[in-house]
Amino acid sequence: MKTDRKKKISIIISIIFVVIAATAIYFAMPKNKDLSESEVFDKAEIEELSGQVVDCINAEDYKGLKAMSVDEMADIMNQERMDEAKARVSEDWGAFQEISSITTTEVTQRGTTAAVAYVAASYENVDIRYTFAFDENLKLASLGIQ
């Protein structure tokens, strides 16, 4: 009789643990939605900001990039760091041709919401995929180059 009770208690504790773990995982996982459905961001504004970031990168306007960035990003917006990032993709990009597409999404994770833009840009010698994340103050919070 006591072993049945202990078994039931053990099963109940296990179920509670699984529910708590699943809930924690759910809240930790990023949630995405189309930026056009966002209550925080304007899709056209994020697309425009993304174009401005590409323009600053192409013009090597690191002061402009710093001004657009959150404080944590401003420190790495310099010629040396950007040259390193560019060289990882290709040593010779050639002249900028065009932005061929911008895809946007809203990502919410652990209570933080960001607008993410995936930008496809063509250069003379290489096609580049940029990833930009903007915080709720429309500051550049992340920049990736592939």
N, C-alpha and C positions, 0 to 999 in steps of 0.2 A: 504494500500500500504506500509506504513512504517513498519507494523508488519510483512509483508512478507519479507521485506528486513532484518529486525532484526533477523527473524527466519533463513534466509539463512546465515547470518553472524555467527549466533550462531552454526549452523550446520558445517560450514566451520572451525570455531575455534575448535569445538569438534573433527572433523576429523584430523586436524593438531595435536592436543594434542594426539590423539590415535596413530598416526604415530610416533610421537616423543617418546612416552612411549614404543611402540613396538620395536623401534630401540634401545632404551636404554636397554631394557630387553634382546634383542638379544645379544648385545655386553657384557652384564654382565654375561650371561649364559656361563658355560664352554663348550668348543668345544673339542670333543675327536676324535682322529684318531689312527689307528693302528701304533705302533711305527716303524714297518718296512717301513712305508710311510713317516716317519719323515725326515725333512731336517736339524734338529737340533741334534737329538740323534741317536746313533747307538744301535740297539736292543741288540746285543750280549754284548756290553759294559755295558748296564744297567742290563742285567741278571747277568753278572759277578759281578758287584758292589753289587747287591742284595744278592748274595751268600756270598760276603765278609761281609756284614752287619750281616747276620745270623751267620756267623762264629764268628764275634766279640761278638755278644750277647751270643752265646753258651760258648765262652771262658771267658765271663765277662771282655772283653778287652774294658773298657770304655775310655781309652786314645785313642785307635784306633777308636772308634766310634766318639769321639770328633774331631779327626783329619779329619774324613770323612764328618763332619757336617758343616752346615752354622753356623755362630756365634750365632744366636738366639737359635739353637738347642743344641749347645755345653754345655750350662749351665745345661741342664737337663740330659745329658748323664753321669749319675753316678750310683753307686751301689744302693743307696736308691730308686731313682726314677724308675729304671728298675725293682727292686724287687717288688715295688708296682704295676707296670704295669703287671708283670708276675703273681702276686698273684691274680689279678682281674680275670684272666682266670682260673688258677688252682694253688693250693698250691704245687703240686708235678707233675712236667712235666716229670720227668724221663730223661733218657739219650736220646740225639739226635739220630734220626734214619736216616732221609733223607729229602731232599727237593723233594717233589713229582711233583710240577709244579710251573712255573713262567709265569704269564700273564702280558703283558706290554701294555701301552697305552700312548699317548701324550695328555696332557690336556693344553688347552690355555684358560685363563680367565683374562679379564681386562688387556690385553697386556702382561701377564706373561705366559711363557710356561714352563711346567714341564714334566718330564718322571715319570710315576707312574708304580710301579711294585707290583703285587699281588702275594705273595709267600705262597704256601701251604707247611708246614713243619710238619713232623711226629716226635713225641717224644714217649718214652716208654708208657706214660700214657695219652697223649693228642695229638690231632692234632691242630696245630696253623696256623692261617692265618695272615700273616704280610702284611701291606701296607706301602710301601716306596715311597716317592716322592723325585726326584732329580732335582735340578735347572739346568740351562744351563751350569753352571760351574762344573757339576757332583758332587755337594755337596749334602749330605742328608739334605733335607729341612723339611721332615715330616716322622714320624714313628708311625705306629699303630699296636697294637697286639690284636688279637681276638682269 
